[in-house]
Amino acid sequence: MTTTKWTRDQMAARVANEIADGMVVNLGIGLPTLVANHLPADREVLLHSENGVLGMGPAPKAGEEDYDLINAGKQPVTLKAGGCFFHHADSFAMMRGGHLDLCVLGAFQVAANGDLANWHTGAPDAIPAVGGAMDLAIGAKNTWVMMEHVTKGGDSKLVPALTYPVTGLACVSRVITDLAVIDLKDGKATVVDMVDGLSFEQLQARTGIPLSR
C-alpha cells in the first residue's frame, strides 16, 4: 500500500485555497494555524483568534516574534493593517453569535454524521483542553477539520460513531487529512480529492466509514 501523503504545509495550502475572499475565519490550535501562511495574496480573509484578535497575518519571521502578540495556542503571530485586539468576552460573543464564516479545527475523531471529538481522548492520564472549540464548532457557519487520516496505531480517525468525549454534534461539513478531502453531508462521506498515487480502494481501506465518489 502506498505511503504517499500530503505534508502539513500541503494540507494547509489545500485548505487555504478553499477559503473564499471576504471570509472571517478562525484557525484552531495545532495544524490549522499553518493555513495562515498559505492564504492567497489576492484574497482578503480576516483571521480571528478566540483570545481577542482579528486581522492576523502569517507567522512572523525568525527573530521578529513579539510574544505580546499571540494566538490562542500562545504562538507569536503578525497583525495585518487594520487588525485589532479586543476583550476575550467580545471574542466569544463573535464566536457564539454566528459572526464567523468558517472555523478550521483539529480533531481526534470525526463521525460519519459530522460529530466532532477534539478536546479529550478519555484516557486516564490525558489532559482535557476544550478551550473555545465547543463554541467554535457550533457557532461558526461552517466547521472544517484538518487532521491526520489515521492515528499512530493505524486506526482511522473517521469513525461510524465517536468513542471519545463529544465537542459538537453534527457540526463538521468537510475533513481535510494527509490523504484526502472528504465532505460530510446527510451521513454520507464523499471524496472530493485525494493524494496522488493513492487509489480509492486504498483510501477506503484506511477509512472507518463508507466513502463515495
C-alpha positions in Angstrom: 0.0 0.0 0.0 1.3 3.5 -0.9 2.8 5.6 1.8 2.4 8.8 -0.2 0.8 11.6 1.9 0.3 15.3 1.8 2.7 17.2 4.1 1.3 19.5 6.7 2.1 22.5 4.6 0.4 20.9 1.6 -2.7 20.2 3.7 -2.7 23.8 4.9 -2.3 25.1 1.3 -5.3 22.9 0.3 -7.4 24.4 3.0 -6.3 28.0 2.3 -7.2 27.6 -1.4 -10.8 26.8 -0.5 -11.3 29.9 1.8 -13.3 32.5 -0.1 -12.5 36.2 -0.4 -14.1 38.2 2.4 -14.5 35.3 4.9 -14.0 35.8 8.7 -12.1 32.6 9.7 -10.9 31.1 13.0 -7.9 28.7 12.8 -7.8 26.3 15.7 -4.7 25.3 17.7 -2.3 22.9 16.0 -2.3 22.0 12.3 -4.9 24.7 11.3 -2.6 27.6 12.3 -0.5 26.7 9.3 -3.3 27.8 7.0 -2.4 31.5 7.7 0.9 31.0 5.9 -0.7 29.9 2.7 -3.7 32.3 2.1 -3.6 33.7 -1.4 -2.3 37.3 -1.5 -5.2 38.4 -3.8 -7.9 37.4 -1.2 -8.9 39.4 1.8 -9.5 37.0 4.7 -10.0 38.1 8.3 -8.3 35.7 10.7 -9.8 35.5 14.1 -8.4 34.2 17.4 -10.5 33.5 20.4 -8.1 35.3 22.7 -9.3 38.5 21.1 -7.5 39.2 17.8 -9.0 40.0 14.4 -6.9 40.5 11.3 -3.9 38.2 11.9 -1.3 37.6 9.2 1.2 34.8 8.7 3.6 33.6 11.3 6.5 36.1 11.9 10.0 35.5 10.6 12.5 34.0 13.0 13.8 36.8 15.3 10.8 39.0 14.7 8.5 37.4 17.1 6.5 39.6 19.6 5.2 37.5 22.4 2.7 40.2 23.4 1.0 39.3 20.1 0.0 35.7 20.2 -2.9 33.4 19.0 -4.9 31.1 21.2 -2.2 28.5 21.1 0.3 31.0 22.5 2.2 31.1 19.2 3.5 34.5 18.0 1.6 35.9 15.1 1.6 39.0 12.9 -1.1 41.6 12.5 -2.3 43.0 9.1 -3.1 46.7 8.6 -6.4 47.3 10.2 -6.1 44.4 12.6 -7.4 44.9 16.2 -7.5 43.5 19.7 -10.5 43.2 22.0 -11.8 41.6 25.2 -11.9 37.9 25.5 -15.7 38.1 26.2 -16.3 40.1 23.0 -14.3 37.4 21.1 -16.6 34.7 22.4 -19.6 36.8 21.6 -18.4 36.8 18.0 -18.0 33.0 18.0 -21.3 32.3 19.7 -23.2 34.9 17.7 -22.7 33.3 14.3 -20.3 36.0 13.1 -17.6 33.6 11.9 -17.9 32.2 8.3 -15.6 29.3 9.0 -13.6 27.6 11.6 -10.9 25.1 10.9 -10.2 22.7 13.9 -8.0 19.8 14.6 -9.7 16.5 15.8 -9.1 13.2 17.5 -12.2 11.7 15.8 -14.9 12.8 13.3 -18.1 10.7 12.9 -19.9 10.0 9.7 -22.7 12.3 10.7 -20.3 15.2 11.4 -20.0 14.8 15.2 -16.7 16.1 16.5 -14.3 15.0 19.3 -11.2 17.1 19.7 -10.8 18.0 23.4 -10.2 14.8 25.3 -9.4 11.2 24.4 -10.9 9.9 27.6 -7.5 8.3 28.7 -6.9 8.4 32.4 -3.6 10.4 32.0 -4.9 12.7 29.3 -5.2 16.5 30.0 -8.6 17.8 28.8 -8.3 21.0 26.7 -11.6 22.2 25.3 -10.7 25.9 25.0 -13.1 27.6 22.7 -13.7 24.5 20.5 -17.3 23.9 21.6 -18.2 27.5 20.9 -16.4 27.5 17.5 -17.8 24.2 16.3 -21.4 25.2 16.9 -21.2 28.9 16.4 -19.3 29.1 13.1 -21.4 29.0 9.9 -19.1 26.2 8.6 -16.8 23.8 10.5 -13.9 22.0 8.8 -11.5 19.6 10.4 -7.8 19.3 9.5 -6.2 16.2 10.8 -4.1 13.2 10.0 -6.1 10.4 8.5 -5.1 7.7 11.0 -3.7 7.5 14.5 -0.2 6.5 15.3 -1.5 3.0 15.8 -3.1 3.0 12.3 -6.7 3.4 13.4 -9.0 5.6 11.3 -9.9 9.0 12.8 -13.1 8.9 10.7 -15.4 6.6 12.6 -19.1 5.4 12.4 -19.7 6.9 15.9 -17.5 8.8 18.4 -15.8 6.8 21.1 -14.2 10.0 22.6 -16.0 12.7 24.5 -18.1 14.9 22.2 -17.1 18.5 21.3 -20.0 19.2 19.0 -22.8 17.3 17.3 -23.3 17.1 13.5 -21.2 20.2 13.0 -18.4 19.1 10.6 -19.0 19.5 6.9 -15.5 18.9 5.5 -12.5 16.9 6.6 -9.0 17.6 5.2 -6.5 14.9 6.0 -3.0 14.0 4.8 -4.7 11.5 2.4 -7.9 13.2 1.2 -10.5 15.9 1.2 -13.9 14.4 2.3 -17.2 16.2 2.5 -19.8 15.0 5.1 -23.5 15.6 4.4 -26.6 13.7 5.5 -24.5 10.9 6.9 -22.7 10.4 3.6 -18.9 10.8 3.1 -17.9 12.0 -0.4 -14.3 12.1 -1.5 -13.6 15.5 -3.2 -9.9 15.0 -3.7 -7.1 12.5 -2.7 -3.3 12.4 -2.7 -1.7 11.4 -6.0 -0.7 7.8 -6.1 -3.5 6.6 -3.8 -6.4 4.6 -5.2 -9.9 5.0 -4.0 -9.8 1.4 -2.7 -6.6 2.1 -0.7 -8.2 5.2 0.8 -11.3 3.2 1.8 -9.1 0.5 3.4 -7.7 3.2 5.7 -11.1 4.8 6.5 -13.5 3.7 9.1 -16.7 4.8 7.3 -18.0 4.0 3.8 -16.8 6.5 1.2 -18.4 7.6 -2.1 -17.2 9.5 -5.1 
